[in-house]
Amino acid sequence: MTKRIAFIGLGNMGGYMAANLAAAGYQVSGYDLATEAAEKARRNGINTTTTAEEAASHANIVFTMLPSGQHLLEAYETLLRAAPANTLFVDCSTVDVTQARQARDLALNAGHRAMDAPVSGGTVGAEAATLTFMAGGEPEDFTHIRPLLETMGRTIIHCGDPGAGQAAKICNNLILGITMIAVSEAFVLGEKLGLDHQALYDVASQSSGACWALTNNCPVPGPVPTSPANRNYQPGFMTSLMSKDLSLALNAINDTGVAAEIGPLAAKIYRQLSHGPRAHDDFSTVINTIRDQTNTAHTADKATL
Ligand code: NAD
């Protein structure tokens, strides 16, 4: 069957993803509430429409790439009515697992099919078509959609039933958020103990402390020349997005009753960071907060002596 694609949400991620589909020869109708995003997409070969209905009405596959679960549920009110029966809805946004399942139920009740397929890899991965897709949905829908995901990404994993993609995404980012704080605390402790950054890196990266936060996204400049710390913490993966993902993880922790202690603390740390001037920096900037707080505490201790 010819794949007729609608792409809803042509922002920082969706704009590149839709453009990669169009560049591969697929017919893509696109819609975004923001005129600027729509105009950029039009220049990249997307047939942009003035309403969401118009984009969905001729589609048999509808991708969404929206800021949140609330945006998704609101957009579905229109899209599910407009699309021809049995359209496959694929949501690539990062949303709450509960909202992902709600969206899937709405789609099924409206006579459609639905999957979640959130991504990691950031805007660089979206532009270069090297994203990782974590998909949740029926195996036959996954098989049908796989060539499109391969057009936009490099690693495509079917994680299970609907919602499993979102579950995998927040569990992965829970690990990432926590390990970045652990690595940052270790570097600040090393500084206080007179340990050279490179020496700590050489030991930990070859030892049991090795992890992606250290070996790819090292929070101090030097040991990993491509890490955001070498460009004054320009992202990378913005602190505000890490905070969003950990708040979704926190919702899931509360919903399931998991006895997690470090996750909620990590969520709190990134939430505080995302309300300050470092919100748009890479999340590895958490090391600067730890250093600032260490120095403030040290000064306060001296003052009370
Ligand atoms: P963005 O804000 O740049 O883009 C979202 C777009 O959706 C905006 O252009 C907005 O105008 C549009 N929009 C909102 N409601 C709409 C509606 N009802 N109909 C049509 N358009 C609508 O956000 P982004 O950075 O592209 O992120 C999109 C999603 O991808 C988010 O859920 C985010 O968490 C996730 N994500 C982002 C990154 C990243 O590095 N930016 C990485 C992984 C996942």
Boltz pocket constraint, residues with backbone or C-beta under 6 A from the ligand:
constraints:
  - pocket:
      binder: B
      contacts: [[A, 8], [A, 9], [A, 10], [A, 11], [A, 12], [A, 13], [A, 14], [A, 31], [A, 32], [A, 33], [A, 34], [A, 37], [A, 52], [A, 65], [A, 66], [A, 67], [A, 68], [A, 71], [A, 74], [A, 75], [A, 92], [A, 93], [A, 94], [A, 95], [A, 119], [A, 120], [A, 121], [A, 122], [A, 123], [A, 236], [A, 237], [A, 238], [A, 241], [A, 244]]
      max_distance: 6.0
